[in-house]
Each structure stands twice: as structure tokens, then as C-alpha cells.
């Protein structure tokens, strides 16, 4: 008797919102989703591209065959340690080959990576570790500016579920287990015996990604095995990644942009992922020169670091055939002498990209169209479900499709606010569309949400305001983004002062926020003192007026007034 086909998860995790079976059936029947798990898809690529270079850095190279064997052994070591499928592992690690090893090992063992950032501190790690019930904390170990092993051991005392700390690199510190020792003591045969006992459901959670954080600390975004595979493959096919390509993408590898649109699709396509373990101009330049990438994404602060070498001809651009950027295509095209693909997307789902053969106005000013034919995009009047159907009219966008989530993890109240009555995800972004040559193209027009986009990191203003307001000199705070040529936006805090108190300096406020456990990239970089914060007619803080105040002040300073 033939086993009936599976159209939904077999054992749902509490707190996870899964796609309706009817939607999954449509995507499966259309051939978009498969009943394939992420480790199955990766193993197929590893087998097909065995001798090719998969990972490359200034420290050495790994072929696909070596990557497969190494991650089998690491996955086996973590299972032998006592971890079990669906256990969560907090990743707090900068870009390095070991990050990729740990990520793939988790997928093979059925463990769920929690994709935090190396810059996160007590505020974020404490919440996310408890919220996800994490069992292990995976840290870098050789960060010259921060003892993340000592930090992880501290957090292990504050997160009851965490039992193990694993250090990825450097000399062994504290009581942490070391990745190198785990690999050395796990025979490949034993690892594969353990992995043979692991069952992974293709409809189950593969990764816990994070939102940019628009209300409090970041929310957890469940990404599922078969839909995340489809996300990666759809991007790879849209851009034409192939085995002869080399990627240089120095933005955080735990970000969905890198994982879902860059190094993930590359590993499924057989290309080479070139990793820089340091963010200095020399280190970045060394990797760029050594591996001469065909694809890159360098913008904001990283671009500023590399621009002198690019302009002087020290970085080889002869093989570069594609650049991914959120904006500024004309300037990047002129600088890098390569096609530039604007990208718009969210960790929650839909990805849009431009193509080389799109009309020039689209390539220069728009974000193209979704990578999947079954992605759905709608525009609404802000805060309503009144749909906008006219070209050129700005509205609040909402999304649905084969790789767009149906809910944040264990966040029923937030989900009720974030999804429309028809299940479309409201991203808080503003867009308009134009139909050109029978194709609908989209243009990004800003955000409705209260965030600062600082070099690609979304910083929740409310979270920063709450902590700034705890400073003894501050009675109230309003945080906004201020325009910046390098970072896009930097963070400005408007404050009112308590009686008999002077305003803290930026440095002093930073020390205070460090004590509060807030990641450094969220600290205000400018402080403005007001007698009172401006309010709207309804009595709420007027963020538009604050943004206008700092924009005008910066313009006056630039003009020398």
C-alpha cells in the first residue's frame, strides 16, 4: 500500500505558525516547493561539486567534499554531546568558515540555529535565549574586542535551558567546548551512524531567523526546510549563480540577506564563497584580490573602506559580473564597472530584484519584481485593508507567497497586528508600482515603522528610547534616524533633562547603554536636548518633526551656519 503524500508538518512545534495545508499543496503541485529537507539539498550539491572549492578565506580552503565530511563530523559530535533534533542553538559569531560549518552541522542534525548577531549583548541574547529555549550557545572565541566566551558563560547562568557553550575559533577559553576538539574526536563513520538515526520533516522549522526589531527586541522568524530551499534556489536562478561563480559578501552571514540570497544559494549552486574573517580594509582587500569575485554586495561602511583601493585599481574587478545593493545603482555601476541589481526583501519572505535586461529606469530607481511567480504583493492605504490598484500611488505593502511566513514564533498578539485578515504579511514598507512593457515593477518609498536603517541593521527606536530614558539625567527620549552618506542613517536621540542634571555626552550615554546590555550598533551617535519633545495633536511623540529638526540642523552645519 502506497504511503499518502505529505502536505503539512507531522509534529508541530508549539508557538510556530505553519502555512495552511491548502497553500502548501498549491505550491507543491506547482513544483515550487518539494518534500526535500535542507540537508538533503545541500548533500546533493556537495556530491555534485565534490572537488570544487566551497569555502575560501585567507586561512585556507575547503572543497565541497571536505565541507560535507567536516559538517557530518560536527553534527555527529553535537548529537553525541546530547543535543536532539529541534533543540535550539544560539549563534553569536562573526563571519568565518566555522560559522558555515556550524550552520550546516545544525541543519544535518536537525538542530535549529537562532541567528543572533555577534554584536548582540545581554538585552538581546538574554531574551532570545529564553524565548527560544536554547540548549547551546555557539560563539566565536577570538574576537579581539570582546570576550564572547566569558559572556556566553555568564549568559548560561541566566538562560536556564542552555547547557553547553561551544567556541568556534582561537585558543580554548574558560569551560567552553572547542569546535576543533569536537571534530578531532568524532570519527566520520560514527558521525554518519548517528546522522542516519535523525529524521527531519521537510515542513518543519529549519532556522530561527530574526526580525530587524520594530517593537522591542527582535522577533523570531521561523523559516522552514522546503520553503527556505525554494527561497535560495529562486534567488540563485533569478540572478544566474553557477559553479564558476565566486561570492564576496562581507555583510553578516547570519543575516537573511546573506544566508537566503547569497551564501546559501551559492552553496546550492556549486560556487565558491569567499569569507573575510576581519572587517579591516586590508583583510577585505586581501580576500577580494585573492579570489577575484564574480558577485559581491559591498555598500555603506564597507564600500567606504574599499573605495580607495577600487579607485586606484588595486582591487581586480575584471571578473565581477553582478553587484547586489539596496539602492544607488548608477553610482555603484560607475565605480565597480559591473551590473548592479537592486534588492528589496525581508527576512519574513518576499524578495524582489532587478535584472540586467530591465528598463534603465527600473535598474536605476526601482527594486524590480519578486523572484517567484507565485509571490503576491498588495498595496493598502496605510493602516487599513483598503487596496490601492492605481499605478504611481504610494501605499503600505503586504505580501504572501511560497516562502513568506504566516506568523512570528510565539507572538500571538504581534501576529494579530501584523497580518491582514487574508493572511498577508504587513512589512511596514511603503511602495508604488508601475506597469512597463507588461511587467509590474515596484519602487521602494520608505517605511511606516519606527526604525533606523543603519548600514542594513534595523534598529528599533522604541527599544533604544526605553533604555535611554532610564539614564538618571533623562526624563524622556525620542530616537530617530538622521541622514548619513556612509551608513544611510545614524541614530540621534532627542532628550529632555531632569532638574539639576546636565546632558550626558555620547560617550557617557554609550557606557550607560553598555551597562544596560544594549548592542553597540544601537547606541545613539548624536544627542540633542529639547525643553520638551514635540507631540502630535493626539498627544503622541511626533517623529516626523524630530526627523525634520535633525535634518535641518545637519544641513545648516554642512552649509557652515
C-alpha positions in Angstrom: 0.0 0.0 0.0 1.5 3.3 -1.1 2.1 5.9 1.6 0.0 9.0 1.1 1.9 12.2 0.1 2.7 14.6 2.9 1.3 18.1 2.7 2.0 19.5 6.1 4.2 19.1 9.2 3.8 15.9 11.1 4.6 17.1 14.6 4.0 20.9 15.0 6.2 22.8 17.4 4.3 24.9 20.0 4.4 28.6 19.1 5.2 28.1 15.4 2.6 29.2 12.9 2.7 26.9 9.9 1.4 27.5 6.4 -2.1 26.3 5.7 -2.1 22.8 4.1 -4.1 24.1 1.2 -1.4 26.7 0.4 1.3 24.1 0.7 -0.5 21.8 -1.7 -0.8 24.6 -4.3 3.0 25.3 -4.1 3.9 21.6 -4.1 1.6 20.9 -7.1 3.1 23.8 -8.9 6.6 22.4 -8.4 7.9 25.3 -6.4 8.1 23.5 -3.0 9.4 20.0 -2.7 9.4 17.4 0.0 13.2 17.9 0.4 15.0 19.0 3.6 17.8 21.5 3.6 20.5 18.8 4.4 19.2 16.7 1.5 19.5 19.7 -0.8 23.0 20.6 0.5 24.2 17.0 0.3 23.1 16.8 -3.3 25.1 19.9 -4.2 28.1 18.6 -2.2 28.1 15.4 -4.1 27.7 17.1 -7.5 30.5 19.6 -6.9 32.9 17.5 -4.7 36.3 18.7 -5.8 35.3 22.4 -6.3 36.2 25.0 -3.7 33.2 25.7 -1.5 34.6 27.9 1.2 37.7 30.1 0.9 39.4 32.6 3.2 42.8 33.9 4.0 43.1 30.9 6.3 42.6 28.2 3.7 40.0 26.4 1.6 37.5 23.6 1.8 36.2 21.6 -1.1 32.6 20.6 -1.2 33.6 17.0 -0.3 35.6 18.3 2.7 32.7 20.6 3.7 30.4 17.6 3.6 32.6 15.4 5.7 33.5 18.1 8.2 29.9 19.1 8.8 28.9 15.4 9.2 31.5 15.0 11.9 30.5 18.2 13.7 26.8 17.3 13.5 27.6 13.9 14.9 29.7 15.5 17.8 26.8 17.7 18.7 24.3 14.7 18.7 26.7 12.7 20.8 27.0 15.6 23.2 23.3 15.2 24.0 21.6 17.7 21.7 18.5 16.3 19.9 16.6 17.3 16.8 14.7 20.5 17.2 16.9 21.7 20.0 17.9 25.4 19.5 21.4 26.7 19.2 22.1 30.4 19.6 24.7 31.5 17.1 26.7 34.6 18.2 29.6 34.6 15.8 31.1 36.9 13.2 31.9 35.9 9.6 34.2 33.0 9.4 34.3 29.5 7.9 33.4 28.0 11.2 30.1 29.8 11.1 29.2 27.9 7.9 30.4 24.6 9.4 28.2 25.2 12.5 25.2 26.2 10.4 25.3 23.2 8.2 26.0 20.9 11.1 22.9 22.1 12.8 20.8 21.5 9.7 22.2 18.0 9.3 21.5 17.1 13.0 18.0 18.7 12.8 19.0 21.4 15.3 17.6 24.9 14.8 20.1 27.8 14.6 18.9 31.0 16.3 20.5 33.7 14.1 21.7 36.4 16.5 24.4 38.8 15.7 28.0 38.9 17.2 27.2 42.5 18.3 24.2 41.4 20.4 24.5 41.6 24.2 22.6 40.8 27.4 19.4 42.6 26.2 19.1 40.6 23.0 20.8 37.3 23.9 19.0 37.0 27.2 15.6 37.5 25.7 16.2 35.3 22.6 17.9 32.5 24.5 15.0 32.3 27.0 12.3 32.8 24.4 13.7 30.1 22.1 14.6 27.7 25.0 18.1 27.4 23.5 20.2 24.5 24.6 23.6 25.6 23.3 25.4 28.9 22.7 27.9 28.9 19.8 30.4 31.8 19.9 33.5 32.9 18.0 36.2 32.8 20.7 38.8 35.0 19.1 37.1 38.4 18.9 39.9 40.8 19.9 37.4 43.4 21.2 35.1 41.2 23.2 35.4 38.0 25.3 32.4 36.3 23.9 33.2 33.0 25.7 33.1 34.7 29.1 29.9 36.4 28.0 28.4 33.1 27.0 29.3 31.6 30.3 27.6 34.5 32.1 24.5 34.1 29.9 24.4 30.3 30.6 23.8 31.3 34.2 20.8 33.5 33.1 19.3 31.2 30.5 18.1 28.1 32.3 17.8 25.9 29.2 21.4 26.4 27.9 23.7 23.5 28.9 26.7 24.0 26.6 28.9 26.7 25.2 30.9 25.9 22.1 33.8 28.1 21.0 34.5 28.2 17.2 38.0 29.6 17.0 41.1 30.7 18.8 42.8 29.3 21.9 40.4 27.5 24.2 38.9 29.7 26.9 37.1 29.1 30.1 34.9 26.0 30.3 33.7 26.2 26.7 33.9 23.1 24.4 36.0 23.8 21.3 34.9 23.0 17.8 38.3 21.8 16.8 38.4 19.3 19.6 34.9 18.1 18.8 35.9 17.4 15.2 39.1 15.6 16.2 37.3 13.2 18.5 34.4 12.3 16.2 35.1 9.6 13.6 33.3 10.1 10.3 31.8 6.6 10.4 30.4 7.2 13.9 29.0 10.6 12.9 27.2 9.1 9.9 25.8 6.3 12.1 24.3 9.0 14.4 23.0 11.1 11.5 21.4 8.0 10.0 19.1 8.0 13.0 17.9 11.5 12.5 14.5 12.1 10.8 13.9 15.6 9.5 10.5 16.8 8.3 10.7 19.0 5.2 7.7 21.0 6.5 9.4 21.6 9.9 11.4 24.7 11.1 15.0 24.7 9.8 16.2 28.1 11.1 15.0 30.7 13.6 15.9 34.0 11.9 15.3 37.4 13.5 13.3 40.4 12.6 15.0 43.8 12.5 13.1 44.6 15.7 10.3 47.2 15.2 8.6 46.7 18.6 11.1 45.9 21.4 13.7 43.2 21.0 13.9 41.3 17.7 11.1 38.8 17.0 11.8 35.2 16.0 11.0 34.3 12.4 10.6 30.5 11.7 12.0 29.5 8.3 11.1 26.0 7.1 13.2 23.4 5.3 11.4 23.2 1.9 10.4 26.9 1.7 13.9 28.1 2.6 15.4 25.9 0.0 13.0 27.4 -2.5 13.8 30.9 -1.4 17.5 30.2 -2.0 17.0 28.4 -5.3 14.7 31.1 -6.7 17.2 33.8 -5.9 20.0 31.8 -7.4 18.1 31.1 -10.6 16.9 34.7 -10.9 20.5 36.0 -10.8 22.0 33.1 -12.6 24.5 31.9 -9.9 26.6 28.9 -11.2 29.5 26.7 -10.3 32.1 29.0 -11.8 31.0 32.0 -9.7 32.7 33.3 -6.6 30.9 35.3 -3.9 32.4 38.2 -1.8 29.6 39.2 0.6 31.2 40.7 3.8 27.9 41.6 5.5 26.9 39.4 8.4 26.4 35.8 7.3 23.7 35.3 9.9 21.5 37.9 8.2 18.8 36.6 6.0 20.2 38.7 3.1 23.5 36.8 3.1 22.1 33.4 4.2 19.0 33.4 2.0 20.2 35.4 -1.0 24.0 35.0 -1.1 26.0 32.2 0.6 23.0 29.8 0.9 22.2 29.9 -2.9 25.9 29.7 -3.7 26.4 26.5 -1.8 23.3 25.1 -3.6 24.8 26.2 -6.9 28.3 24.9 -6.5 30.1 28.3 -6.4 32.8 29.5 -4.1 32.0 31.5 -1.0 35.0 33.8 -0.1 34.9 34.8 3.5 36.8 37.6 5.2 37.2 37.0 9.0 38.1 40.6 9.7 36.4 43.8 8.5 39.6 45.9 8.1 40.3 47.3 4.6 43.5 45.2 4.4 41.7 42.0 5.3 38.8 42.6 3.0 41.1 43.7 0.2 43.2 40.6 0.6 40.3 38.2 0.1 39.0 40.3 -2.8 42.3 40.2 -4.6 43.0 36.5 -3.9 39.6 35.2 -5.1 38.5 37.9 -7.6 34.8 37.5 -7.1 32.1 37.4 -9.8 29.4 38.5 -7.3 29.5 41.0 -4.5 27.5 43.1 -2.2 29.5 46.0 -0.8 27.8 49.1 0.4 27.8 51.7 3.2 30.8 51.5 5.6 32.4 48.5 3.8 32.3 50.3 0.5 34.0 53.4 2.1 36.8 51.1 3.4 37.4 49.6 0.0 36.7 52.7 -2.2 40.4 53.9 -2.3 41.6 50.5 -3.4 38.9 50.3 -6.0 39.5 53.8 -7.4 43.3 53.2 -7.5 42.9 49.9 -9.4 44.3 47.7 -6.6 41.1 45.5 -6.5 40.6 43.4 -9.5 37.1 43.9 -11.0 37.7 42.0 -14.2 35.6 39.0 -13.2 32.9 40.9 -11.5 29.5 40.3 -13.2 27.0 41.2 -10.6 26.6 43.6 -7.6 23.7 43.4 -5.2 22.6 46.6 -3.4 19.5 48.1 -1.8 19.9 51.3 -3.8 22.4 53.6 -5.6 22.8 51.5 -8.7 24.1 54.3 -11.0 26.9 55.3 -8.7 27.9 51.7 -7.9 27.8 50.7 -11.6 30.2 53.6 -12.4 32.5 52.7 -9.5 32.6 48.9 -10.0 32.1 48.6 -13.7 29.6 45.9 -13.3 25.8 45.4 -13.5 24.0 46.3 -10.2 20.9 44.5 -9.0 18.7 46.4 -6.6 17.2 44.2 -4.0 14.3 44.6 -1.7 13.3 41.9 0.8 12.6 40.9 4.3 13.6 38.0 6.5 9.8 37.2 6.7 9.6 36.4 3.0 9.3 38.1 -0.4 12.5 39.0 -2.3 12.5 41.4 -5.2 15.4 42.1 -7.6 16.2 43.9 -10.8 17.6 42.3 -13.9 20.2 43.5 -16.4 17.5 43.5 -19.2 15.0 45.6 -17.2 14.3 49.1 -18.5 17.0 51.5 -17.4 14.7 53.5 -15.2 13.9 50.3 -13.3 17.5 49.4 -12.9 18.3 52.9 -11.6 15.4 53.8 -9.4 13.2 50.7 -8.6 13.6 47.3 -7.0 12.3 45.2 -9.8 9.8 42.4 -9.1 9.5 39.3 -7.0 11.7 36.3 -7.7 8.7 33.9 -7.6 5.8 33.8 -10.0 3.6 32.9 -7.0 4.7 35.8 -4.8 1.8 38.1 -4.1 2.1 41.9 -3.4 -0.7 44.2 -2.5 -0.8 47.9 -1.6 -3.1 49.3 1.0 -4.0 52.7 2.4 -1.8 52.9 5.5 -3.2 51.1 8.4 -6.2 49.8 6.5 -7.2 46.9 4.2 -8.4 49.4 1.5 -6.4 48.2 -1.5 -4.7 50.6 -3.9 -4.9 49.5 -7.5 -3.6 52.6 -9.4 -0.1 53.0 -10.8 2.2 55.5 -9.1 0.2 55.7 -5.8 2.2 55.1 -2.6 0.7 52.6 -0.2 1.6 50.2 2.6 2.7 46.9 1.1 1.7 43.4 2.2 3.0 40.1 1.0 2.1 36.4 0.6 3.7 33.5 -1.2 5.5 30.2 -1.0 8.3 31.5 1.3 6.6 34.2 3.2 5.8 33.5 6.9 2.3 33.2 8.4 3.4 34.3 11.9 6.2 35.1 14.3 7.2 32.5 16.8 5.2 32.5 20.0 3.9 36.0 19.3 0.1 35.8 19.0 -0.6 39.5 19.9 2.0 40.7 17.4 0.7 38.4 14.7 -2.8 39.8 15.1 -1.4 43.2 14.3 1.0 42.3 11.6 -1.1 40.1 9.2 -4.2 41.1 7.2 -7.5 39.3 7.5 -6.5 37.3 4.4 -3.1 36.3 5.9 -0.9 38.8 4.0 2.2 40.0 5.9 2.4 43.7 6.5 6.1 44.7 6.4 5.7 48.3 7.3 7.2 49.4 4.0 5.8 51.9 1.5 5.9 51.2 -2.2 4.3 52.1 -5.5 4.2 50.2 -8.8 4.4 50.9 -12.4 3.4 48.6 -15.3 6.1 48.8 -18.0 6.0 46.6 -21.1 3.5 44.3 -19.5 5.6 43.8 -16.4 4.7 45.2 -12.9 7.8 46.8 -11.3 8.0 48.1 -7.7 9.6 51.1 -6.2 10.5 51.4 -2.5 9.3 54.7 -1.0 10.2 54.5 2.7 8.8 52.9 5.9 5.8 53.2 8.2 7.6 51.5 11.1 9.7 53.3 13.7 13.1 52.0 12.8 16.5 53.4 11.9 18.2 51.6 9.0 21.9 51.9 10.0 24.0 50.3 7.3 21.5 47.5 6.8 20.9 46.9 10.5 17.3 47.8 11.5 17.3 49.4 14.9 14.1 49.6 16.8 13.7 53.2 18.1 11.3 52.2 20.9 13.8 49.8 22.4 16.6 52.4 22.4 14.2 55.1 23.8 13.2 52.8 26.7 16.8 52.3 27.8 18.0 55.9 27.2 15.1 57.0 29.4 16.5 55.0 32.3 19.5 57.3 32.4 19.3 59.4 35.6 19.7 62.7 33.6 16.9 61.9 31.1 13.2 62.4 31.7 12.0 61.5 28.2 13.6 60.4 24.9 12.8 60.3 21.2 15.1 58.4 18.9 15.1 58.9 15.1 17.4 58.3 12.1 19.5 61.1 10.8 20.8 61.1 7.2 24.3 59.9 6.7 26.2 59.4 3.4 28.1 56.3 4.6 25.6 54.5 6.8 22.4 55.7 5.2 21.1 56.6 8.6 22.7 57.1 12.0 21.0 57.3 15.4 20.0 60.6 17.0 18.5 60.8 20.5 16.4 63.8 21.4 16.1 64.1 25.2 14.6 66.2 27.9 16.6 66.6 31.1 15.8 66.1 34.8 16.2 69.1 37.0 19.8 69.8 38.1 21.2 67.4 35.5 23.5 68.1 32.6 23.1 66.1 29.3 25.2 63.0 29.0 27.8 63.0 26.3 27.5 60.5 23.5 30.4 58.5 25.1 28.8 58.6 28.6 25.5 57.5 27.2 27.2 54.7 25.4 28.8 53.5 28.7 25.4 53.6 30.3 23.7 51.6 27.5 26.6 49.1 27.6 25.7 48.5 31.2 22.1 48.0 30.2 23.2 45.3 27.8 22.4 47.0 24.5 24.3 46.1 21.4 26.8 48.8 20.4 25.3 49.4 16.9 22.1 50.6 18.6 23.7 53.4 20.7 22.8 56.9 19.7 25.6 58.7 17.8 24.2 62.2 18.5 22.3 63.8 21.4 20.0 66.8 21.0 18.5 68.4 24.1 15.0 69.9 24.0 12.9 71.7 26.6 10.1 69.3 25.7 9.6 66.7 23.0 7.1 67.7 20.2 3.8 65.9 20.2 1.1 65.3 17.6 -2.5 66.5 18.1 -3.3 63.1 19.6 -0.6 63.6 22.2 1.9 61.1 20.7 5.6 61.8 20.1 6.0 63.4 16.6 8.8 61.5 14.9 8.4 63.4 11.6 9.1 66.7 13.4 12.1 65.2 15.2 13.5 63.9 11.9 13.0 67.3 10.3 14.7 69.1 13.2 17.9 67.0 12.9 17.8 67.0 9.1 17.6 70.8 9.0 20.3 71.1 11.7 22.7 68.9 9.8 22.1 70.8 6.6 22.8 74.1 8.4 26.0 72.7 9.8 27.1 71.5 6.4 26.4 74.9 5.0 28.6 76.5 7.7 25.8 78.3 9.6 
